[in-house]
Amino acid sequence: MTILIRTLVCLLVILHSQTSFSQRDPLLWPFAVNSIWNTPIGSNAVYVPAGIEPANAYGMTVDEDLIVLKPQAPLLDIYTNYAGWDADLDRCVEEGPLLFTAPVPIDFIVSPDNWDGLTPNSGLAVLMPDGETIRQTQPFSRCSAETATSRWTPPNVNLYGDGIRGAHGGSGLSAIGGALRLGELDEPDDTIRHVLKVNLYAAENLFYDSQYEGFRWPAIRADSYAPDVYGSLRTEEVVPECRMGALLAIPAQVDLSSLALETTPAQILALALQQYGAYVVDDTAWDVYAFITEWSPDGRFMDEFEAAWGFPFKEPSQNTSWSRDMRTLFSALHVVDNNRPDNIGGGGTPLTPLAPEFSPNSVMDEKPNTQLIISPNPAHGQVVLSGLPLNTNLLIVNALGQKVHSETLTQTTLALPLSHPNGYYNLLITTSNGKVLERKPLIIQN
């Protein structure tokens, strides 16, 4: 009878999950069903103990992904800065060429006055005006409404694609996929429905040798200092399977109640770590662990967490219920050693239902309010634009998000010479404060 009851309960939970999430919003739950960020651990997963050493410098920390999914926001020019992670240099100064232009709300400020730590990673993921392209960069700062800087820009990804690559410098993995998002861990009945991301202290926990060079799929690299640093402070033999990009999980056979977790949010995280796991995406560079969390124009995950639970996510003390739970969770993690491109999550039957399909028309709900006509398109040498609203701005942005043309519109029809390289461009009509009124593709074929 007991076995039958447990079976029925499991079936009800699965059916509830499938019916309660019949569609999903890509802004809250991005990327394809078979993305690494959405694929649950499978029943054929092969687990190897990760051997993560207890963190001794802090109870728990965060690494904040800057997630800006406001394609209708005013456009912001992001320029090159060379300060990087040197605390003696200034990230706020424009020191090089324009990297790209992207929609960012004017009041979203990321500066030494409000960022976490001296030199945070500050990986930015921003949804471009087409409502699909995600541009990423690191380390982003915006110290005033007018000035934004960064340095490295990985290849673009699509909001509806696999979402693998991105601005986490140590691994080359996404600065949006896997982040703990707003609203995911602020209620006792929350269930996190995607893979997570963590940073580990590489000097104690990550393996390097000349064969694997310190990383494994889906990471595309390890830190440049990996040969000298990875595993160098380990007190026991380093686990060869535990490298940058490793998928970590609590084995399916572990009864989570046996962990004796003291806090409800840790219990929610434990279930996510068993059902989905977490990818290692960066080095903490000091003796702590970190989860990757959202900071967006809508708020900061760690502020929401503290308001909901009455204690901080980022905890200095190692002797609180939360920090004890974090030590328990990280100690319980294993590497899913057969996680591969053709076997994501270890293969077999998923431990929890797959992500549902996307809700229709959930990103670009606002309809354009101009009557812009582009002729011809593809264009050769010149393009004629008609239906232009007066006293607005015309922008042409290339596929890298770089502004290649800008002017204020003083007539409703414009014949515009084209000397730009062949390729795909976005033509944008904006108000004086940068709000996008219209966007249309422009193809140049000279």
C-alpha positions as CSV (number, residue, x, y, z in Angstrom):
1,M,0.0,0.0,0.0
2,T,2.8,2.4,0.9
3,I,4.5,1.9,-2.5
4,L,1.2,2.4,-4.3
5,I,0.6,5.7,-2.4
6,R,4.1,7.0,-3.2
7,T,3.7,6.1,-6.9
8,L,0.4,7.9,-7.1
9,V,1.9,11.0,-5.4
10,C,4.8,11.0,-7.8
11,L,2.4,10.8,-10.8
12,L,0.3,13.6,-9.4
13,V,3.4,15.8,-9.0
14,I,4.5,15.1,-12.6
15,L,1.0,15.8,-14.0
16,H,0.8,19.0,-12.0
17,S,4.1,20.1,-13.4
18,Q,3.0,19.4,-16.9
19,T,-0.4,21.0,-16.7
20,S,0.7,24.1,-14.6
21,F,3.4,25.0,-17.0
22,S,1.8,24.4,-20.4
23,Q,3.6,27.5,-21.8
24,R,6.5,29.6,-20.8
25,D,7.6,33.2,-21.1
26,P,11.1,33.3,-22.8
27,L,12.0,36.3,-20.8
28,L,11.6,34.4,-17.6
29,W,12.5,30.9,-18.8
30,P,14.6,31.3,-21.9
31,F,16.2,29.0,-24.5
32,A,15.2,25.8,-26.3
33,V,13.7,22.8,-24.6
34,N,16.9,20.8,-25.3
35,S,19.2,23.7,-24.2
36,I,21.8,22.7,-21.6
37,W,20.0,25.2,-19.3
38,N,16.7,23.4,-19.5
39,T,17.6,19.7,-19.8
40,P,17.0,17.8,-16.5
41,I,19.4,15.2,-15.2
42,G,18.6,11.8,-16.7
43,S,18.2,8.4,-15.2
44,N,21.4,7.1,-16.8
45,A,23.6,9.8,-15.3
46,V,27.0,8.6,-14.1
47,Y,28.0,10.3,-10.9
48,V,31.5,10.9,-9.6
49,P,32.0,12.6,-6.2
50,A,33.2,16.2,-6.9
51,G,35.1,16.4,-3.6
52,I,34.4,20.1,-3.1
53,E,36.3,21.3,-0.1
54,P,34.5,23.4,2.5
55,A,34.7,27.1,2.0
56,N,36.5,28.8,4.9
57,A,36.5,32.5,4.1
58,Y,32.8,33.2,3.9
59,G,29.5,31.4,4.5
60,M,28.0,32.1,1.0
61,T,28.5,34.5,-1.9
62,V,26.9,35.5,-5.2
63,D,28.1,36.4,-8.7
64,E,25.5,38.7,-10.3
65,D,24.5,38.3,-13.9
66,L,23.3,41.6,-15.3
67,I,20.1,40.6,-17.2
68,V,18.5,43.3,-19.2
69,L,15.5,42.1,-21.3
70,K,13.9,45.4,-22.3
71,P,14.1,45.5,-26.1
72,Q,11.9,48.7,-26.2
73,A,14.2,50.6,-23.8
74,P,16.3,53.6,-24.9
75,L,19.5,52.6,-26.8
76,L,22.8,52.9,-24.9
77,D,26.2,53.2,-26.4
78,I,28.7,50.8,-24.7
79,Y,32.4,51.8,-25.1
80,T,35.6,50.0,-24.4
81,N,37.3,50.2,-21.1
82,Y,40.6,48.4,-20.2
83,A,40.5,48.3,-16.4
84,G,39.3,44.6,-16.3
85,W,39.8,43.2,-12.8
86,D,42.5,45.7,-11.6
87,A,41.0,47.4,-8.5
88,D,43.4,50.3,-9.0
89,L,41.9,51.2,-12.3
90,D,38.6,52.9,-13.2
91,R,36.0,50.9,-15.0
92,C,33.8,53.9,-15.5
93,V,35.9,55.7,-18.1
94,E,35.5,55.4,-21.9
95,E,38.9,54.4,-23.1
96,G,38.4,52.8,-26.5
97,P,36.0,52.4,-29.4
98,L,32.3,51.7,-29.4
99,L,31.6,48.0,-28.6
100,F,27.9,48.0,-29.5
101,T,24.6,49.8,-28.8
102,A,21.8,48.1,-26.9
103,P,18.5,48.9,-25.2
104,V,19.0,49.6,-21.5
105,P,16.6,51.5,-19.2
106,I,18.1,54.9,-18.3
107,D,17.9,54.3,-14.6
108,F,19.8,51.0,-14.6
109,I,23.1,52.0,-13.0
110,V,25.9,49.5,-12.3
111,S,28.8,51.3,-10.5
112,P,31.2,51.1,-7.6
113,D,28.5,52.7,-5.5
114,N,26.1,49.7,-5.9
115,W,27.9,46.7,-7.3
116,D,29.0,43.8,-5.1
117,G,32.7,43.6,-4.3
118,L,35.6,45.6,-5.7
119,T,35.8,44.0,-9.2
120,P,32.7,42.0,-9.8
121,N,32.5,39.9,-13.0
122,S,29.5,42.0,-14.2
123,G,28.6,39.8,-17.1
124,L,25.8,41.6,-19.1
125,A,23.2,39.8,-21.2
126,V,20.9,42.3,-23.0
127,L,18.1,41.6,-25.4
128,M,18.4,43.5,-28.6
129,P,15.6,45.5,-30.3
130,D,14.7,42.6,-32.6
131,G,13.4,40.7,-29.5
132,E,15.5,37.6,-30.2
133,T,19.2,38.5,-30.2
134,I,21.1,38.4,-26.9
135,R,24.3,40.4,-26.8
136,Q,26.7,39.8,-23.9
137,T,29.8,41.5,-22.6
138,Q,32.0,41.6,-19.5
139,P,32.8,43.4,-17.2
140,F,30.0,45.9,-17.8
141,S,29.6,49.1,-15.9
142,R,27.3,52.1,-16.2
143,C,28.4,54.7,-13.7
144,S,26.1,57.4,-15.0
145,A,23.1,57.5,-17.3
146,E,25.3,58.7,-20.2
147,T,28.4,56.5,-19.8
148,A,28.6,52.7,-20.1
149,T,31.7,50.6,-20.6
150,S,32.9,47.0,-21.0
151,R,35.6,45.0,-22.7
152,W,34.9,41.5,-24.0
153,T,32.0,40.6,-26.2
154,P,31.4,36.9,-27.0
155,P,29.3,35.8,-30.0
156,N,25.6,36.6,-29.9
157,V,23.0,33.9,-29.0
158,N,19.3,33.7,-29.7
159,L,16.6,33.9,-27.0
160,Y,15.0,30.8,-28.5
161,G,18.2,28.9,-29.3
162,D,20.6,26.7,-27.2
163,G,22.0,29.7,-25.3
164,I,25.3,28.0,-24.4
165,R,27.8,30.7,-25.0
166,G,28.3,33.9,-23.2
167,A,30.1,36.3,-20.9
168,H,31.3,34.1,-18.1
169,G,35.0,34.6,-18.7
170,G,36.4,31.5,-17.0
171,S,34.2,29.1,-19.0
172,G,32.7,31.0,-22.0
173,L,29.2,30.1,-20.8
174,S,26.0,32.2,-20.7
175,A,25.4,35.3,-18.6
176,I,21.7,34.6,-18.5
177,G,21.1,30.8,-18.7
178,G,21.3,29.1,-15.3
179,A,21.1,32.3,-13.2
180,L,18.8,32.3,-10.2
181,R,16.0,34.7,-11.4
182,L,13.7,37.0,-9.6
183,G,10.6,35.2,-8.3
184,E,12.2,31.7,-8.2
185,L,13.2,31.5,-4.6
186,D,11.0,33.8,-2.6
187,E,8.1,31.5,-1.6
188,P,8.0,28.2,0.4
189,D,6.4,26.3,-2.5
190,D,8.8,27.5,-5.2
191,T,10.3,25.0,-7.6
192,I,13.3,26.0,-9.7
193,R,12.8,24.5,-13.2
194,H,16.2,24.9,-14.9
195,V,19.8,24.2,-14.5
196,L,21.8,26.5,-12.1
197,K,25.3,28.0,-12.2
198,V,28.0,28.1,-9.6
199,N,31.5,29.4,-9.1
200,L,34.1,27.3,-7.1
201,Y,37.4,28.2,-5.6
202,A,39.6,26.8,-8.5
203,A,42.8,26.6,-6.4
204,E,41.1,23.9,-4.2
205,N,38.5,22.3,-6.4
206,L,39.3,22.3,-10.2
207,F,41.6,19.9,-12.0
208,Y,44.1,20.8,-14.7
209,D,46.3,18.7,-16.9
210,S,47.7,19.0,-20.4
211,Q,45.2,16.6,-21.8
212,Y,42.0,18.4,-20.7
213,E,43.5,21.8,-20.1
214,G,41.2,22.4,-17.1
215,F,37.8,22.4,-18.7
216,R,35.2,20.1,-20.1
217,W,32.1,20.5,-22.3
218,P,30.1,22.8,-22.4
219,A,32.8,25.1,-21.3
220,I,35.1,26.3,-24.2
221,R,38.0,27.2,-22.0
222,A,39.5,27.5,-18.5
223,D,41.0,30.5,-17.0
224,S,44.3,31.6,-18.5
225,Y,46.1,31.0,-15.2
226,A,44.6,27.5,-14.9
227,P,48.0,25.6,-15.4
228,D,49.5,27.3,-12.3
229,V,46.4,27.8,-10.1
230,Y,43.9,25.0,-10.6
231,G,44.2,22.5,-7.7
232,S,47.3,24.1,-6.4
233,L,45.9,24.6,-2.8
234,R,44.1,21.3,-2.6
235,T,44.5,19.4,0.6
236,E,43.7,16.0,-1.0
237,E,44.0,14.7,-4.5
238,V,42.1,16.8,-7.0
239,V,39.1,15.0,-8.7
240,P,40.0,14.8,-12.4
241,E,36.4,15.0,-13.5
242,C,35.8,18.3,-11.6
243,R,36.9,20.9,-14.2
244,M,35.6,24.2,-15.5
245,G,32.2,23.5,-17.2
246,A,31.5,20.4,-15.1
247,L,27.8,19.6,-14.5
248,L,27.4,19.1,-10.7
249,A,24.4,17.4,-9.2
250,I,23.1,15.7,-6.1
251,P,22.7,12.0,-7.1
252,A,19.2,10.9,-7.8
253,Q,19.4,8.1,-5.3
254,V,20.1,10.5,-2.4
255,D,17.1,11.0,-0.1
256,L,17.2,14.8,0.2
257,S,15.6,14.6,3.7
258,S,18.8,12.8,4.8
259,L,20.7,16.1,4.3
260,A,18.9,17.5,7.3
261,L,18.8,21.0,5.7
262,E,17.7,23.7,8.2
263,T,16.2,26.3,5.8
264,T,13.4,26.2,3.3
265,P,15.3,27.9,0.4
266,A,18.1,25.4,0.8
267,Q,15.6,22.6,0.5
268,I,14.3,24.2,-2.8
269,L,17.9,24.5,-4.1
270,A,18.6,20.9,-3.1
271,L,15.7,19.7,-5.3
272,A,16.9,21.8,-8.2
273,L,20.5,20.5,-7.8
274,Q,19.1,16.9,-7.9
275,Q,16.7,17.4,-10.8
276,Y,18.8,19.7,-12.9
277,G,22.2,20.3,-11.4
278,A,24.5,23.3,-11.8
279,Y,27.4,24.1,-14.2
280,V,30.7,25.4,-13.0
281,V,31.1,28.7,-14.9
282,D,33.8,30.7,-13.1
283,D,36.5,30.8,-10.4
284,T,35.6,32.6,-7.2
285,A,39.3,33.3,-6.8
286,W,39.0,33.1,-3.0
287,D,38.0,30.4,-0.6
288,V,34.2,30.7,-1.0
289,Y,31.4,29.2,-3.1
290,A,28.9,31.3,-5.2
291,F,25.6,30.9,-6.9
292,I,25.0,33.1,-10.0
293,T,22.0,35.4,-9.4
294,E,20.0,38.0,-11.4
295,W,20.5,41.7,-11.2
296,S,18.2,43.5,-13.6
297,P,16.2,46.7,-14.0
298,D,13.4,44.8,-12.2
299,G,15.5,44.2,-9.1
300,R,18.2,42.1,-7.5
301,F,17.7,38.5,-6.6
302,M,19.7,38.8,-3.4
303,D,17.5,41.8,-2.2
304,E,14.3,39.9,-3.0
305,F,15.7,36.8,-1.2
306,E,16.5,38.7,2.1
307,A,13.1,40.4,2.1
308,A,11.4,37.0,1.7
309,W,13.4,35.0,4.2
310,G,14.7,37.5,6.7
311,F,18.3,36.6,6.2
312,P,20.8,37.4,3.5
313,F,21.8,35.1,0.6
314,K,25.3,36.4,0.8
315,E,26.4,35.4,4.3
316,P,29.7,36.2,6.0
317,S,29.4,33.9,8.9
318,Q,30.0,30.2,8.5
319,N,27.9,29.4,11.6
320,T,24.3,30.2,10.5
321,S,21.6,27.9,9.4
322,W,22.0,29.2,5.8
323,S,25.8,28.8,5.6
324,R,25.6,25.4,7.2
325,D,23.1,24.4,4.6
326,M,25.3,25.7,1.8
327,R,28.2,23.7,3.1
328,T,26.0,20.6,3.1
329,L,24.8,21.2,-0.4
330,F,28.2,21.8,-2.0
331,S,29.6,18.8,-0.1
332,A,26.9,16.6,-1.6
333,L,27.6,17.5,-5.2
334,H,28.8,15.0,-7.7
335,V,30.0,15.5,-11.3
336,V,27.7,14.1,-14.0
337,D,30.6,12.5,-15.8
338,N,28.7,11.4,-18.9
339,N,27.2,14.8,-19.7
340,R,28.0,15.4,-23.4
341,P,26.5,17.2,-26.4
342,D,24.8,14.0,-27.5
343,N,23.9,13.0,-23.9
344,I,23.0,16.2,-22.0
345,G,22.3,15.5,-18.4
346,G,23.6,12.0,-18.6
347,G,20.7,10.6,-20.8
348,G,17.9,8.3,-20.0
349,T,14.5,9.3,-18.6
350,P,14.5,12.9,-17.3
351,L,14.1,13.2,-13.5
352,T,11.5,15.9,-14.1
353,P,9.3,16.9,-17.1
354,L,10.9,18.9,-19.9
355,A,10.3,22.6,-20.3
356,P,7.0,23.5,-22.1
357,E,6.8,25.4,-25.4
358,F,7.0,29.2,-25.5
359,S,4.0,31.4,-25.1
360,P,3.2,33.2,-28.4
361,N,3.9,36.9,-28.8
362,S,5.4,37.2,-25.3
363,V,8.4,39.3,-26.1
364,M,7.5,41.9,-28.7
365,D,4.0,42.7,-27.5
366,E,4.2,46.4,-28.4
367,K,3.2,47.0,-32.0
368,P,5.0,49.7,-34.0
369,N,3.2,52.9,-34.4
370,T,4.8,54.3,-37.5
371,Q,4.2,53.5,-41.2
372,L,7.8,53.0,-42.2
373,I,8.3,51.6,-45.7
374,I,11.8,50.6,-46.9
375,S,12.4,50.3,-50.7
376,P,14.1,48.4,-52.1
377,N,15.0,45.8,-49.5
378,P,17.6,44.3,-50.1
379,A,19.0,47.6,-51.0
380,H,21.8,48.5,-53.4
381,G,23.6,51.8,-53.2
382,Q,20.6,53.7,-51.9
383,V,17.4,53.1,-50.0
384,V,14.3,55.2,-49.9
385,L,12.5,55.4,-46.6
386,S,8.9,56.7,-46.5
387,G,6.3,57.1,-43.8
388,L,8.9,58.6,-41.4
389,P,7.6,60.5,-38.3
390,L,9.0,64.0,-38.0
391,N,11.3,65.0,-35.1
392,T,12.3,61.5,-34.3
393,N,15.7,59.8,-34.8
394,L,16.8,57.3,-37.5
395,L,19.4,54.7,-36.5
396,I,21.0,52.0,-38.5
397,V,22.6,49.3,-36.4
398,N,24.8,46.4,-37.8
399,A,24.6,42.8,-36.7
400,L,27.1,43.4,-34.0
401,G,24.8,46.1,-32.4
402,Q,27.1,48.9,-33.6
403,K,25.5,52.2,-34.7
404,V,26.6,52.9,-38.3
405,H,24.2,55.8,-39.1
406,S,22.2,58.3,-37.0
407,E,20.3,61.4,-37.9
408,T,17.3,63.4,-36.8
409,L,14.3,63.2,-39.2
410,T,13.0,66.5,-40.6
411,Q,11.1,65.0,-43.5
412,T,8.7,62.1,-44.0
413,T,10.6,60.7,-47.0
414,L,14.4,60.2,-47.2
415,A,16.7,58.9,-49.9
416,L,19.6,57.5,-48.0
417,P,23.0,56.6,-49.7
418,L,24.4,53.3,-48.5
419,S,28.2,52.7,-48.3
420,H,28.1,50.1,-45.5
421,P,29.4,46.5,-46.0
422,N,26.9,43.9,-47.3
423,G,24.9,42.2,-44.6
424,Y,22.0,42.3,-42.2
425,Y,21.2,45.6,-40.3
426,N,18.4,46.8,-38.1
427,L,16.8,50.1,-39.0
428,L,15.3,51.8,-35.9
429,I,13.1,54.9,-35.4
430,T,13.4,56.3,-31.8
431,T,12.1,59.2,-29.8
432,S,14.5,61.8,-28.5
433,N,14.9,59.9,-25.2
434,G,15.8,56.7,-27.1
435,K,12.4,54.8,-26.9
436,V,12.1,52.5,-30.0
437,L,9.0,53.3,-32.0
438,E,9.8,51.0,-35.0
439,R,12.3,48.4,-36.0
440,K,12.7,46.8,-39.3
441,P,15.4,44.6,-40.9
442,L,17.5,46.2,-43.7
443,I,19.6,44.0,-46.0
444,I,22.4,45.7,-47.9
445,Q,23.7,44.0,-51.1
446,N,26.0,46.4,-52.9
